[in-house]
Amino acid sequence: MTCGKNAVVFETYKDREMVRITMAGTDSRDNSSTTVPYPEGSTRIEAVSWDGRRTLVYGKRPAK
């Protein structure tokens, strides 16, 4: 995994609402990849590390 290399989970959002959480390694026998669902209407995926830091992996964060 190059995106979210130190991620423990991936959060999928629709605007400001989290709609799904995916554990790192989902759908991978050797934990070398992660399948993160992106339902219709989703706006971004954030990788979350063990210490709570979030990294934008895909999409765009809403304006503040």
PyMOL Python script that loads the backbone (N, CA, C, O; Angstrom):
from pymol import cmd

cmd.read_pdbstr("""\
ATOM      1  N   MET A   1       0.844  -1.184   0.000  1.00  0.00           N
ATOM      2  CA  MET A   1       0.000   0.000   0.000  1.00  0.00           C
ATOM      3  C   MET A   1       0.882   1.237   0.000  1.00  0.00           C
ATOM      4  O   MET A   1       1.662   1.444   0.929  1.00  0.00           O
ATOM      5  N   THR A   2       0.767   2.036  -1.005  1.00  0.00           N
ATOM      6  CA  THR A   2       1.526   3.279  -1.021  1.00  0.00           C
ATOM      7  C   THR A   2       0.688   4.436  -0.502  1.00  0.00           C
ATOM      8  O   THR A   2       1.220   5.353   0.125  1.00  0.00           O
ATOM      9  N   CYS A   3      -0.605   4.407  -0.752  1.00  0.00           N
ATOM     10  CA  CYS A   3      -1.501   5.425  -0.186  1.00  0.00           C
ATOM     11  C   CYS A   3      -1.873   4.971   1.213  1.00  0.00           C
ATOM     12  O   CYS A   3      -2.392   3.869   1.393  1.00  0.00           O
ATOM     13  N   GLY A   4      -1.619   5.794   2.183  1.00  0.00           N
ATOM     14  CA  GLY A   4      -1.969   5.405   3.544  1.00  0.00           C
ATOM     15  C   GLY A   4      -1.106   4.263   4.040  1.00  0.00           C
ATOM     16  O   GLY A   4      -1.604   3.328   4.666  1.00  0.00           O
ATOM     17  N   LYS A   5       0.188   4.336   3.763  1.00  0.00           N
ATOM     18  CA  LYS A   5       1.133   3.273   4.113  1.00  0.00           C
ATOM     19  C   LYS A   5       1.040   2.835   5.578  1.00  0.00           C
ATOM     20  O   LYS A   5       1.143   1.643   5.869  1.00  0.00           O
ATOM     21  N   ASN A   6       0.850   3.767   6.489  1.00  0.00           N
ATOM     22  CA  ASN A   6       0.775   3.450   7.922  1.00  0.00           C
ATOM     23  C   ASN A   6      -0.657   3.438   8.443  1.00  0.00           C
ATOM     24  O   ASN A   6      -0.881   3.533   9.650  1.00  0.00           O
ATOM     25  N   ALA A   7      -1.613   3.322   7.552  1.00  0.00           N
ATOM     26  CA  ALA A   7      -3.021   3.376   7.943  1.00  0.00           C
ATOM     27  C   ALA A   7      -3.460   2.097   8.652  1.00  0.00           C
ATOM     28  O   ALA A   7      -3.019   0.997   8.319  1.00  0.00           O
ATOM     29  N   VAL A   8      -4.336   2.272   9.633  1.00  0.00           N
ATOM     30  CA  VAL A   8      -4.977   1.122  10.280  1.00  0.00           C
ATOM     31  C   VAL A   8      -6.415   0.990   9.799  1.00  0.00           C
ATOM     32  O   VAL A   8      -6.970  -0.108   9.780  1.00  0.00           O
ATOM     33  N   VAL A   9      -7.019   2.112   9.411  1.00  0.00           N
ATOM     34  CA  VAL A   9      -8.359   2.096   8.811  1.00  0.00           C
ATOM     35  C   VAL A   9      -8.439   3.165   7.728  1.00  0.00           C
ATOM     36  O   VAL A   9      -7.634   4.094   7.676  1.00  0.00           O
ATOM     37  N   PHE A  10      -9.444   2.998   6.861  1.00  0.00           N
ATOM     38  CA  PHE A  10      -9.764   3.993   5.853  1.00  0.00           C
ATOM     39  C   PHE A  10     -11.206   4.416   6.091  1.00  0.00           C
ATOM     40  O   PHE A  10     -12.089   3.574   6.254  1.00  0.00           O
ATOM     41  N   GLU A  11     -11.439   5.722   6.111  1.00  0.00           N
ATOM     42  CA  GLU A  11     -12.777   6.254   6.328  1.00  0.00           C
ATOM     43  C   GLU A  11     -13.297   6.814   5.010  1.00  0.00           C
ATOM     44  O   GLU A  11     -12.596   7.566   4.332  1.00  0.00           O
ATOM     45  N   THR A  12     -14.518   6.452   4.649  1.00  0.00           N
ATOM     46  CA  THR A  12     -15.164   6.973   3.456  1.00  0.00           C
ATOM     47  C   THR A  12     -16.229   7.969   3.898  1.00  0.00           C
ATOM     48  O   THR A  12     -17.036   7.683   4.782  1.00  0.00           O
ATOM     49  N   TYR A  13     -16.219   9.135   3.273  1.00  0.00           N
ATOM     50  CA  TYR A  13     -17.125  10.222   3.657  1.00  0.00           C
ATOM     51  C   TYR A  13     -18.026  10.633   2.514  1.00  0.00           C
ATOM     52  O   TYR A  13     -17.682  10.501   1.339  1.00  0.00           O
ATOM     53  N   LYS A  14     -19.199  11.140   2.892  1.00  0.00           N
ATOM     54  CA  LYS A  14     -20.090  11.870   1.997  1.00  0.00           C
ATOM     55  C   LYS A  14     -20.186  13.256   2.606  1.00  0.00           C
ATOM     56  O   LYS A  14     -20.893  13.452   3.594  1.00  0.00           O
ATOM     57  N   ASP A  15     -19.488  14.213   2.031  1.00  0.00           N
ATOM     58  CA  ASP A  15     -19.323  15.553   2.592  1.00  0.00           C
ATOM     59  C   ASP A  15     -18.675  15.442   3.970  1.00  0.00           C
ATOM     60  O   ASP A  15     -17.530  15.000   4.065  1.00  0.00           O
ATOM     61  N   ARG A  16     -19.370  15.828   5.036  1.00  0.00           N
ATOM     62  CA  ARG A  16     -18.783  15.756   6.389  1.00  0.00           C
ATOM     63  C   ARG A  16     -19.179  14.494   7.149  1.00  0.00           C
ATOM     64  O   ARG A  16     -18.694  14.263   8.256  1.00  0.00           O
ATOM     65  N   GLU A  17     -20.045  13.683   6.573  1.00  0.00           N
ATOM     66  CA  GLU A  17     -20.546  12.482   7.242  1.00  0.00           C
ATOM     67  C   GLU A  17     -19.722  11.244   6.853  1.00  0.00           C
ATOM     68  O   GLU A  17     -19.567  10.936   5.672  1.00  0.00           O
ATOM     69  N   MET A  18     -19.201  10.545   7.860  1.00  0.00           N
ATOM     70  CA  MET A  18     -18.504   9.287   7.608  1.00  0.00           C
ATOM     71  C   MET A  18     -19.559   8.222   7.323  1.00  0.00           C
ATOM     72  O   MET A  18     -20.481   8.023   8.114  1.00  0.00           O
ATOM     73  N   VAL A  19     -19.415   7.535   6.182  1.00  0.00           N
ATOM     74  CA  VAL A  19     -20.416   6.550   5.801  1.00  0.00           C
ATOM     75  C   VAL A  19     -19.886   5.115   5.863  1.00  0.00           C
ATOM     76  O   VAL A  19     -20.661   4.161   5.793  1.00  0.00           O
ATOM     77  N   ARG A  20     -18.560   4.966   5.996  1.00  0.00           N
ATOM     78  CA  ARG A  20     -17.998   3.618   6.016  1.00  0.00           C
ATOM     79  C   ARG A  20     -16.582   3.644   6.590  1.00  0.00           C
ATOM     80  O   ARG A  20     -15.840   4.611   6.412  1.00  0.00           O
ATOM     81  N   ILE A  21     -16.225   2.557   7.283  1.00  0.00           N
ATOM     82  CA  ILE A  21     -14.857   2.356   7.780  1.00  0.00           C
ATOM     83  C   ILE A  21     -14.381   1.018   7.228  1.00  0.00           C
ATOM     84  O   ILE A  21     -15.117   0.031   7.261  1.00  0.00           O
ATOM     85  N   THR A  22     -13.146   0.986   6.718  1.00  0.00           N
ATOM     86  CA  THR A  22     -12.573  -0.240   6.182  1.00  0.00           C
ATOM     87  C   THR A  22     -11.231  -0.497   6.860  1.00  0.00           C
ATOM     88  O   THR A  22     -10.365   0.378   6.871  1.00  0.00           O
ATOM     89  N   MET A  23     -11.053  -1.680   7.421  1.00  0.00           N
ATOM     90  CA  MET A  23      -9.788  -2.061   8.058  1.00  0.00           C
ATOM     91  C   MET A  23      -8.711  -2.256   6.996  1.00  0.00           C
ATOM     92  O   MET A  23      -8.984  -2.787   5.919  1.00  0.00           O
ATOM     93  N   ALA A  24      -7.488  -1.825   7.300  1.00  0.00           N
ATOM     94  CA  ALA A  24      -6.364  -2.044   6.392  1.00  0.00           C
ATOM     95  C   ALA A  24      -6.207  -3.541   6.140  1.00  0.00           C
ATOM     96  O   ALA A  24      -6.306  -4.349   7.064  1.00  0.00           O
ATOM     97  N   GLY A  25      -5.963  -3.900   4.894  1.00  0.00           N
ATOM     98  CA  GLY A  25      -5.785  -5.301   4.525  1.00  0.00           C
ATOM     99  C   GLY A  25      -7.058  -6.012   4.098  1.00  0.00           C
ATOM    100  O   GLY A  25      -7.019  -7.198   3.769  1.00  0.00           O
ATOM    101  N   THR A  26      -8.180  -5.314   4.097  1.00  0.00           N
ATOM    102  CA  THR A  26      -9.448  -5.933   3.700  1.00  0.00           C
ATOM    103  C   THR A  26      -9.343  -6.482   2.279  1.00  0.00           C
ATOM    104  O   THR A  26      -8.884  -5.794   1.368  1.00  0.00           O
ATOM    105  N   ASP A  27      -9.776  -7.733   2.105  1.00  0.00           N
ATOM    106  CA  ASP A  27      -9.769  -8.439   0.815  1.00  0.00           C
ATOM    107  C   ASP A  27      -8.360  -8.728   0.298  1.00  0.00           C
ATOM    108  O   ASP A  27      -8.172  -8.861  -0.911  1.00  0.00           O
ATOM    109  N   SER A  28      -7.370  -8.827   1.180  1.00  0.00           N
ATOM    110  CA  SER A  28      -6.003  -9.154   0.774  1.00  0.00           C
ATOM    111  C   SER A  28      -5.468 -10.259   1.671  1.00  0.00           C
ATOM    112  O   SER A  28      -5.450 -10.114   2.893  1.00  0.00           O
ATOM    113  N   ARG A  29      -5.042 -11.339   1.085  1.00  0.00           N
ATOM    114  CA  ARG A  29      -4.524 -12.464   1.876  1.00  0.00           C
ATOM    115  C   ARG A  29      -3.247 -12.121   2.638  1.00  0.00           C
ATOM    116  O   ARG A  29      -3.021 -12.628   3.737  1.00  0.00           O
ATOM    117  N   ASP A  30      -2.403 -11.253   2.049  1.00  0.00           N
ATOM    118  CA  ASP A  30      -1.118 -10.942   2.683  1.00  0.00           C
ATOM    119  C   ASP A  30      -1.022  -9.494   3.189  1.00  0.00           C
ATOM    120  O   ASP A  30       0.073  -9.016   3.486  1.00  0.00           O
ATOM    121  N   ASN A  31      -2.142  -8.807   3.285  1.00  0.00           N
ATOM    122  CA  ASN A  31      -2.210  -7.412   3.749  1.00  0.00           C
ATOM    123  C   ASN A  31      -1.413  -6.435   2.887  1.00  0.00           C
ATOM    124  O   ASN A  31      -1.043  -5.360   3.359  1.00  0.00           O
ATOM    125  N   SER A  32      -1.145  -6.791   1.637  1.00  0.00           N
ATOM    126  CA  SER A  32      -0.370  -5.912   0.767  1.00  0.00           C
ATOM    127  C   SER A  32      -1.248  -4.869   0.062  1.00  0.00           C
ATOM    128  O   SER A  32      -0.733  -3.944  -0.567  1.00  0.00           O
ATOM    129  N   SER A  33      -2.563  -5.020   0.169  1.00  0.00           N
ATOM    130  CA  SER A  33      -3.479  -4.061  -0.447  1.00  0.00           C
ATOM    131  C   SER A  33      -4.760  -4.011   0.383  1.00  0.00           C
ATOM    132  O   SER A  33      -4.976  -4.831   1.275  1.00  0.00           O
ATOM    133  N   THR A  34      -5.591  -3.039   0.071  1.00  0.00           N
ATOM    134  CA  THR A  34      -6.872  -2.886   0.761  1.00  0.00           C
ATOM    135  C   THR A  34      -7.931  -2.497  -0.257  1.00  0.00           C
ATOM    136  O   THR A  34      -7.711  -1.602  -1.074  1.00  0.00           O
ATOM    137  N   THR A  35      -9.070  -3.158  -0.214  1.00  0.00           N
ATOM    138  CA  THR A  35     -10.194  -2.786  -1.062  1.00  0.00           C
ATOM    139  C   THR A  35     -11.101  -1.879  -0.246  1.00  0.00           C
ATOM    140  O   THR A  35     -11.690  -2.301   0.749  1.00  0.00           O
ATOM    141  N   VAL A  36     -11.207  -0.629  -0.678  1.00  0.00           N
ATOM    142  CA  VAL A  36     -12.022   0.355   0.038  1.00  0.00           C
ATOM    143  C   VAL A  36     -13.248   0.685  -0.821  1.00  0.00           C
ATOM    144  O   VAL A  36     -13.104   1.296  -1.880  1.00  0.00           O
ATOM    145  N   PRO A  37     -14.450   0.291  -0.383  1.00  0.00           N
ATOM    146  CA  PRO A  37     -15.665   0.626  -1.133  1.00  0.00           C
ATOM    147  C   PRO A  37     -15.868   2.143  -1.207  1.00  0.00           C
ATOM    148  O   PRO A  37     -15.548   2.876  -0.271  1.00  0.00           O
ATOM    149  N   TYR A  38     -16.400   2.584  -2.328  1.00  0.00           N
ATOM    150  CA  TYR A  38     -16.669   4.000  -2.555  1.00  0.00           C
ATOM    151  C   TYR A  38     -18.086   4.122  -3.101  1.00  0.00           C
ATOM    152  O   TYR A  38     -18.290   4.271  -4.306  1.00  0.00           O
ATOM    153  N   PRO A  39     -19.082   4.054  -2.182  1.00  0.00           N
ATOM    154  CA  PRO A  39     -20.485   4.088  -2.619  1.00  0.00           C
ATOM    155  C   PRO A  39     -20.831   5.374  -3.374  1.00  0.00           C
ATOM    156  O   PRO A  39     -20.181   6.406  -3.208  1.00  0.00           O
ATOM    157  N   GLU A  40     -21.849   5.287  -4.189  1.00  0.00           N
ATOM    158  CA  GLU A  40     -22.324   6.457  -4.926  1.00  0.00           C
ATOM    159  C   GLU A  40     -22.605   7.600  -3.952  1.00  0.00           C
ATOM    160  O   GLU A  40     -23.205   7.395  -2.897  1.00  0.00           O
ATOM    161  N   GLY A  41     -22.171   8.790  -4.314  1.00  0.00           N
ATOM    162  CA  GLY A  41     -22.378   9.965  -3.473  1.00  0.00           C
ATOM    163  C   GLY A  41     -21.209  10.249  -2.538  1.00  0.00           C
ATOM    164  O   GLY A  41     -21.181  11.296  -1.892  1.00  0.00           O
ATOM    165  N   SER A  42     -20.241   9.330  -2.454  1.00  0.00           N
ATOM    166  CA  SER A  42     -19.071   9.554  -1.590  1.00  0.00           C
ATOM    167  C   SER A  42     -18.243  10.705  -2.144  1.00  0.00           C
ATOM    168  O   SER A  42     -18.248  10.968  -3.347  1.00  0.00           O
ATOM    169  N   THR A  43     -17.529  11.388  -1.249  1.00  0.00           N
ATOM    170  CA  THR A  43     -16.740  12.542  -1.675  1.00  0.00           C
ATOM    171  C   THR A  43     -15.258  12.408  -1.378  1.00  0.00           C
ATOM    172  O   THR A  43     -14.451  13.127  -1.968  1.00  0.00           O
ATOM    173  N   ARG A  44     -14.871  11.497  -0.471  1.00  0.00           N
ATOM    174  CA  ARG A  44     -13.437  11.338  -0.187  1.00  0.00           C
ATOM    175  C   ARG A  44     -13.174  10.089   0.633  1.00  0.00           C
ATOM    176  O   ARG A  44     -14.075   9.514   1.245  1.00  0.00           O
ATOM    177  N   ILE A  45     -11.903   9.686   0.624  1.00  0.00           N
ATOM    178  CA  ILE A  45     -11.409   8.606   1.485  1.00  0.00           C
ATOM    179  C   ILE A  45     -10.219   9.160   2.255  1.00  0.00           C
ATOM    180  O   ILE A  45      -9.323   9.772   1.675  1.00  0.00           O
ATOM    181  N   GLU A  46     -10.219   8.938   3.570  1.00  0.00           N
ATOM    182  CA  GLU A  46      -9.121   9.359   4.443  1.00  0.00           C
ATOM    183  C   GLU A  46      -8.462   8.122   5.036  1.00  0.00           C
ATOM    184  O   GLU A  46      -9.148   7.215   5.509  1.00  0.00           O
ATOM    185  N   ALA A  47      -7.134   8.082   5.012  1.00  0.00           N
ATOM    186  CA  ALA A  47      -6.391   7.025   5.693  1.00  0.00           C
ATOM    187  C   ALA A  47      -6.120   7.508   7.112  1.00  0.00           C
ATOM    188  O   ALA A  47      -5.696   8.648   7.301  1.00  0.00           O
ATOM    189  N   VAL A  48      -6.357   6.663   8.113  1.00  0.00           N
ATOM    190  CA  VAL A  48      -6.169   7.037   9.512  1.00  0.00           C
ATOM    191  C   VAL A  48      -5.082   6.155  10.107  1.00  0.00           C
ATOM    192  O   VAL A  48      -5.185   4.928  10.082  1.00  0.00           O
ATOM    193  N   SER A  49      -4.037   6.785  10.645  1.00  0.00           N
ATOM    194  CA  SER A  49      -2.935   6.037  11.254  1.00  0.00           C
ATOM    195  C   SER A  49      -3.259   5.700  12.707  1.00  0.00           C
ATOM    196  O   SER A  49      -4.261   6.163  13.251  1.00  0.00           O
ATOM    197  N   TRP A  50      -2.416   4.902  13.321  1.00  0.00           N
ATOM    198  CA  TRP A  50      -2.625   4.433  14.694  1.00  0.00           C
ATOM    199  C   TRP A  50      -2.769   5.591  15.683  1.00  0.00           C
ATOM    200  O   TRP A  50      -3.424   5.444  16.714  1.00  0.00           O
ATOM    201  N   ASP A  51      -2.155   6.754  15.372  1.00  0.00           N
ATOM    202  CA  ASP A  51      -2.215   7.890  16.302  1.00  0.00           C
ATOM    203  C   ASP A  51      -3.326   8.890  15.958  1.00  0.00           C
ATOM    204  O   ASP A  51      -3.390   9.974  16.537  1.00  0.00           O
ATOM    205  N   GLY A  52      -4.201   8.521  15.012  1.00  0.00           N
ATOM    206  CA  GLY A  52      -5.346   9.363  14.679  1.00  0.00           C
ATOM    207  C   GLY A  52      -5.108  10.372  13.567  1.00  0.00           C
ATOM    208  O   GLY A  52      -6.025  11.108  13.203  1.00  0.00           O
ATOM    209  N   ARG A  53      -3.913  10.422  13.026  1.00  0.00           N
ATOM    210  CA  ARG A  53      -3.646  11.350  11.927  1.00  0.00           C
ATOM    211  C   ARG A  53      -4.355  10.882  10.665  1.00  0.00           C
ATOM    212  O   ARG A  53      -4.357   9.697  10.332  1.00  0.00           O
ATOM    213  N   ARG A  54      -4.953  11.835   9.976  1.00  0.00           N
ATOM    214  CA  ARG A  54      -5.688  11.524   8.751  1.00  0.00           C
ATOM    215  C   ARG A  54      -4.958  12.084   7.538  1.00  0.00           C
ATOM    216  O   ARG A  54      -4.445  13.203   7.559  1.00  0.00           O
ATOM    217  N   THR A  55      -4.926  11.280   6.486  1.00  0.00           N
ATOM    218  CA  THR A  55      -4.320  11.674   5.220  1.00  0.00           C
ATOM    219  C   THR A  55      -5.360  11.484   4.119  1.00  0.00           C
ATOM    220  O   THR A  55      -5.943  10.408   3.987  1.00  0.00           O
ATOM    221  N   LEU A  56      -5.585  12.518   3.344  1.00  0.00           N
ATOM    222  CA  LEU A  56      -6.516  12.424   2.234  1.00  0.00           C
ATOM    223  C   LEU A  56      -5.934  11.487   1.183  1.00  0.00           C
ATOM    224  O   LEU A  56      -4.822  11.703   0.701  1.00  0.00           O
ATOM    225  N   VAL A  57      -6.687  10.445   0.828  1.00  0.00           N
ATOM    226  CA  VAL A  57      -6.240   9.462  -0.148  1.00  0.00           C
ATOM    227  C   VAL A  57      -6.907   9.711  -1.498  1.00  0.00           C
ATOM    228  O   VAL A  57      -6.274   9.578  -2.545  1.00  0.00           O
ATOM    229  N   TYR A  58      -8.181  10.070  -1.468  1.00  0.00           N
ATOM    230  CA  TYR A  58      -8.936  10.257  -2.704  1.00  0.00           C
ATOM    231  C   TYR A  58     -10.038  11.272  -2.476  1.00  0.00           C
ATOM    232  O   TYR A  58     -10.637  11.319  -1.402  1.00  0.00           O
ATOM    233  N   GLY A  59     -10.301  12.075  -3.477  1.00  0.00           N
ATOM    234  CA  GLY A  59     -11.395  13.037  -3.393  1.00  0.00           C
ATOM    235  C   GLY A  59     -10.944  14.384  -2.880  1.00  0.00           C
ATOM    236  O   GLY A  59      -9.792  14.786  -3.049  1.00  0.00           O
ATOM    237  N   LYS A  60     -11.879  15.076  -2.246  1.00  0.00           N
ATOM    238  CA  LYS A  60     -11.636  16.449  -1.808  1.00  0.00           C
ATOM    239  C   LYS A  60     -12.363  16.698  -0.492  1.00  0.00           C
ATOM    240  O   LYS A  60     -13.516  16.300  -0.325  1.00  0.00           O
ATOM    241  N   ARG A  61     -11.679  17.362   0.444  1.00  0.00           N
ATOM    242  CA  ARG A  61     -12.305  17.726   1.714  1.00  0.00           C
ATOM    243  C   ARG A  61     -13.258  18.899   1.506  1.00  0.00           C
ATOM    244  O   ARG A  61     -13.009  19.761   0.663  1.00  0.00           O
ATOM    245  N   PRO A  62     -14.352  18.934   2.275  1.00  0.00           N
ATOM    246  CA  PRO A  62     -15.275  20.069   2.145  1.00  0.00           C
ATOM    247  C   PRO A  62     -14.625  21.374   2.637  1.00  0.00           C
ATOM    248  O   PRO A  62     -13.759  21.362   3.512  1.00  0.00           O
ATOM    249  N   ALA A  63     -15.059  22.476   2.061  1.00  0.00           N
ATOM    250  CA  ALA A  63     -14.564  23.781   2.495  1.00  0.00           C
ATOM    251  C   ALA A  63     -14.977  24.020   3.938  1.00  0.00           C
ATOM    252  O   ALA A  63     -16.029  23.558   4.379  1.00  0.00           O
ATOM    253  N   LYS A  64     -14.150  24.739   4.660  1.00  0.00           N
ATOM    254  CA  LYS A  64     -14.431  24.981   6.085  1.00  0.00           C
ATOM    255  C   LYS A  64     -15.502  25.976   6.291  1.00  0.00           C
ATOM    256  O   LYS A  64     -15.848  26.284   7.431  1.00  0.00           O
TER     257      LYS A  64
END
""", "prot")
cmd.dss("prot")
cmd.show_as("cartoon", "prot")
cmd.util.cbc("prot")
cmd.orient("prot")
